[in-house]
Amino acid sequence: MILSLQTQGWEPIWAALDALPEFWRMPEPVVLAWAGALREAGGRQVLDLGCGIGRHTVALARLGFTVTANDVSPSGLATSAS
């Protein structure tokens, strides 16, 4: 399984988005708390590597951050953009 994830990324998982639990659609509370601290410290830009379907990317952008995001999975990125 590890080799499969290394060579295909999360593609098989993000391609079956309807089967994923709600967990993957909601940002982690700790990330939102971190974003608040980052904003207070003057941070305005975030790099989200391995963004998956963008649960944190979207939340951070809505909070006013400039977010650059990337993932190895075309399905994950396509879901983020839609």
BAPA-700327 format. One record per residue (C-alpha): x, y, z; residue in three letters. Coordinates in steps of 0.1 Angstrom, whole numbers, padded with zeros to 4 digits, always signed. Last residue first. Example, Ala and Ser with C-alpha at 12.3 -4.5 7.8 and 13.67 -1.06 7.14 Angstrom:
REM residues 2
+0137-0011+0071SER/+0123-0045+0078ALA/
REM end
This chain:
REM residues 82
-0149+0230-0084SER/-0113+0239-0080ALA/-0106+0217-0049SER/-0123+0187-0065THR/-0101+0190-0096ALA/-0070+0192-0073LEU/-0080+0161-0054GLY/-0087+0142-0086SER/-0054+0153-0102PRO/-0035+0139-0071SER/+0001+0150-0065VAL/-0011+0180-0046ASP/-0004+0218-0046ASN/-0017+0249-0028ALA/-0007+0285-0028THR/-0028+0305-0004VAL/-0031+0343-0001THR/-0048+0345+0033PHE/-0081+0363+0037GLY/-0099+0339+0061LEU/-0118+0325+0031ARG/-0084+0317+0016ALA/-0075+0298+0048LEU/-0107+0278+0047ALA/-0103+0270+0010VAL/-0068+0257+0014THR/-0076+0238+0046HIS/-0102+0216+0030ARG/-0085+0217-0003GLY/-0093+0183-0019ILE/-0058+0170-0011GLY/-0036+0200-0001CYS/-0004+0180-0001GLY/+0016+0212+0002LEU/-0004+0242+0015ASP/+0018+0273+0012LEU/+0003+0302+0032VAL/+0006+0339+0028GLN/-0006+0368+0051ARG/+0013+0364+0083GLY/+0014+0395+0105GLY/+0018+0377+0138ALA/-0019+0382+0146GLU/-0026+0365+0112ARG/-0004+0335+0121LEU/-0021+0332+0155ALA/-0055+0331+0138GLY/-0043+0307+0112ALA/-0030+0284+0139TRP/-0065+0283+0155ALA/-0080+0274+0121LEU/-0054+0247+0116VAL/-0061+0233+0152VAL/-0099+0232+0143PRO/-0091+0209+0114GLU/-0108+0220+0082PRO/-0140+0202+0071MET/-0144+0181+0039ARG/-0121+0152+0048TRP/-0138+0147+0081PHE/-0172+0144+0063GLU/-0163+0108+0056PRO/-0151+0098+0021LEU/-0173+0075-0001ALA/-0185+0103-0023ASP/-0149+0114-0029LEU/-0139+0081-0046ALA/-0114+0097-0069ALA/-0098+0114-0039TRP/-0089+0080-0025ILE/-0076+0064-0057PRO/-0056+0095-0064GLU/-0040+0098-0030TRP/-0005+0097-0045GLY/-0001+0073-0073GLN/+0035+0062-0070THR/+0041+0069-0033GLN/+0006+0059-0024LEU/+0010+0025-0042SER/+0044+0019-0026LEU/+0028+0024+0008ILE/+0000+0000+0000MET/
REM end
